[in-house]
Amino acid sequence: MEAGVVWNAEYKQERDKRSDLTMAVCECFSDNFRKRHLLSDVDARIKLLVVLSLLLMVLSYKGIFFPLLIAGGSFILCLSMRIPPRMILIRFAQPLFIAVVVLLLKFFFTGEEPLFSVGLYCIEITGYKEGLLEGLRITSRIIGGVSLVIVLGFATPFTEFVAALAWLRVPRQFVEIMLFAYRYLFVFLEDASTIYNAQKNRLGYAGIKKGLHSFGVLAGSLVLRGFEQSQKTSEAMIQRGYSGDMPLLRGKPLKMRELLAGALIVIIGGVIWLM
């Protein structure tokens, strides 16, 4: 009896741990953890227009000061919205990795004026001044642009963001695909977690060969479930009168105060951009 009680307790603990892991993965893409902050009541269309304007400035700036300034301001803004630093780093990890790779490729493979040269066995590694400067410019643009997108994602619920895209006359087919992708992203994350835990309990990852085979089975199962889910969703929507138009949020009239505030931010950014 005592052994059964202990086993049940361990099973519940392991199940709760898996549930916490699934929730942590879903939290990276979810907007349910947001609290009220200074941008929560601002119209999503204003936020989108401001971000697009600043993003255009970041991508067209020829130095590194303005993009890094935008990145620093975006990070401070995220902290002021009480976003956990861990969540900011998680969303920033992959773009930062890409930025570092681009910097290294530019530094070692582009340019004519060498900064240093190191001989490693039969290979000579040379870093170039022009490549370093060009890599820093591209890296700063990546960091600045991604930081703006991250702030917009944290400050705007997904449904309001999609409605703002529709207001900007983004093709409706693209908007509907985004809605479906966001809706079923969490469904497939849950399915993937269930399949992975089942495989792990059956020692499906005990070794490289078995692990690769189990991962292939997991990927194939998700593809099959995707096709199956698409057919079920299509039939359900047709039965409920879907005619090709997905209903979206209707935006309220824009507030003059928010328009002026957004225009002021863009003007200040433009002045700094011109300096």
N, C-alpha and C positions, 0 to 999 in steps of 0.2 A: 504493500500500500504506500509506504513512504517513498519507495523508488518511483511509483507512478506519479505521486504528487510532485516530486523533484523534476521528473521528466516533463510534466505539464507546465511547471513554472519556467523551465528552460525553453520549452517550445514557445510559450507566450512571449518571453523576453526576446527570443530570436525573431518572432513574427513582428513585434513592435519595432525592432531595430530595422527590419526590412521596410516596414511602413514608413518609418522616419526617413530612410534613405530615398524612397520613392518621392516622398513629399519634398525633400530637399532638392531633388532633381527638378521636380515640377515647379518649385518656387523660383528657380532660375528664369523661367519663362512666364511666370504668372504675374498678375498685377494685383492680387488680392491682399498683399502685405502692406500696401500703401496706406499712409495715414493722411490726415488733413495737413496741408502745408500752404505756403504762400502762392503756389501755382495751381492748387487743386481747383480753384473756382475760375481760373482764366480759361477763356474759350479755346478749344483745341485748335481752331483755325488760326487764331492769332499765334499760338505757340508754334504751329507748323510753319507759318509764313516767316516768323522770326528765325527759326532754325534753318530754313532753306536759304534765307538771305545770308546769315552768318556762315553757313556751310559753303556758299559760293565764294565768299571772301576768303575763307580758309584755303580752299582749293586753288584760288588764283593768286595767293600771296607768294612773293618770291623769296621771302626770308623764313626765319623760324620763330620770330618773336610773337607775331600775332596768333599763329596756331597754338603755341604753348600757353599764351595768355588765355585763350579761349578754353583750353584744356584745364588750366588751373581754376578758372572761374566756374567751369562746369562741375569740377570735383567739389569745390566749396558749396555750390548750389545743391548738389546731391546730399552732402552732409547736413545742410540746413533743412532739407526735406526729411531728415531722420532716416535716410537709407543706410542700412548696415554696411560698413566698409567692406566686409567679406563679400556681400552681394555685388558691390561695385567692382571689386577685383575679379570676381568670377566672370562678369560680363565683359571685362576689359582684357582678360587673359589672352584669348585667341587673337584679337587684332594687335595686341602688343607683341605677341610672338611673330606675327607676319611682319610688323614694322622692324623688329630686330633682324629678321632674315633679310629683308630688303636692304637695310643699312649695311649688313655684312657683305652682301653680294656687290653692292655699289662700291664699298670701300676697297675690296680686294680685286675687283675685276673691271673697274672703270677708272679712267684717268691716265695721265702721262707723267705727272710730277710725283715721284715716290716720297713718302714720308719715312718709311723704314722698309727693310728687307731682311727676312730671316730664312736661313737655310735649314730645312728639316729633312734629314736623310737625302733623298734625291729630288726633293721638291723645294722650290724657292717661293716663299710667301712674301708678297709685297703689298703694302697698303699705300693707296694713292690719295693725295690731297683733294683733287677734284671729285673723286668718288666719295670721300668722306663728307664733303660739303653737300653734294647732291643727295647722298643718302640721308643726311640730317634734315634736309628740306622735305624730302618725301616722307620720312618718319614723322616729322612734326605735323605734316598735313594729315597723315593717317590718325595720329593721336588726337589732334584737334577735331577732325570730322567725326570720329567715333565717339568722342566725349559729348558732342552735341546730340548725336543720335541716342546715346545712353540717357542723357538728361530728358530728352523728349519721351523716351520710353518709360522712365520712372514717373514723369509728371503727368502723363496722359493715359487714361484707360484705353485699352485696345479698341473698344467699340467706338469711342469718341474719335480716336485717331483714324479709323476707317471711314467714319462719317466725314471727317475733314478732308480726306483724300477724295471722296466722292464729290464734295463741294468744290474741290479744285479741278474737277472734270477729269480725274484719272479714269481710264477705261473701266467700265463696270465689271467686265469679266475678270480683270485683275483684282478688283476689290473683293469679288465673291470668292475667288480662289484663296485670297488671304484669309477670309473669314473661315472657310472650311479647313484650311491648313492649321489655323490657330485652334479651332475647335477640336480637331482630332489629334493634335500633337500630344495632348495629355492622355488621350485614350491609348495611343500607341506606346507612350512611355510606361503606362501601367501594364499593358500587355507584355512589353519587353521585360519589365521587372519581374512579372509573374513567371515567364518562360525561363529567364535567367536563374531565378531562385530554384525552380524545379530542376533545372539541369545541374546546378551546384549541389543540391541535396543528393543527386544521383552520381556525384563525382564526375560530372561532365567536363570539368576543367582541371582534372588531375593529370597534368602533363600537357606539353605543347601540342602534340598531335590531337589528343582528345579535345583540347581547348579550341583549336581551330575548327575541328569538325562541329563542335557544339555551337560555336559562333556562327558557322555557316547555316546550321539548322535554325538558329534564332533569326538570322537575317531573312532566310527563306520563308519562315513562318510569318514574319511581319509583312512581307510582300504579299503573301497569300491573304492574310487578314485584311490588308489594305484593299485589295481587289474585292474581297467579299463585303467589306464595310461600304465601299463605294456603291455597289449594287443595291445593298439594303437602304442606304441613304437616298439614292436616286428614286427607288420605288416609294419610299415613305414620303418624299417631297411631292412626287406626282400625285399620290393619293390625297395629299392635303392641299391640292390646288396650285402647285408651283407652276408658274407660267414663264419663267425665265428671268424674273426680276426679284432680287432679294430685298426685302424691306430694310431700310437703314434709318438711323436716327436723323431727325430733321433738326437742323441747326436753328437756334434762336437768332434774332437780329443782333449784329455785332454792337458791342458797347463802345461809345466814343472814348471813354477813359482807357479801355484796354487797347484800342487802336492807337491812341496817342502814346501810351507807354511802350507798345511794341515798336512804333516808328522811332521813338527816342532811342531805344536800345540799338536799332539798326543804324541810326545816324551816328551814335557814339562809336559803334563798331566800324562804320565807314570812315570816320575821321582817323581812328587809330590805324586802320588799314592803309590810309593814304600817307601816313607819317613815314 
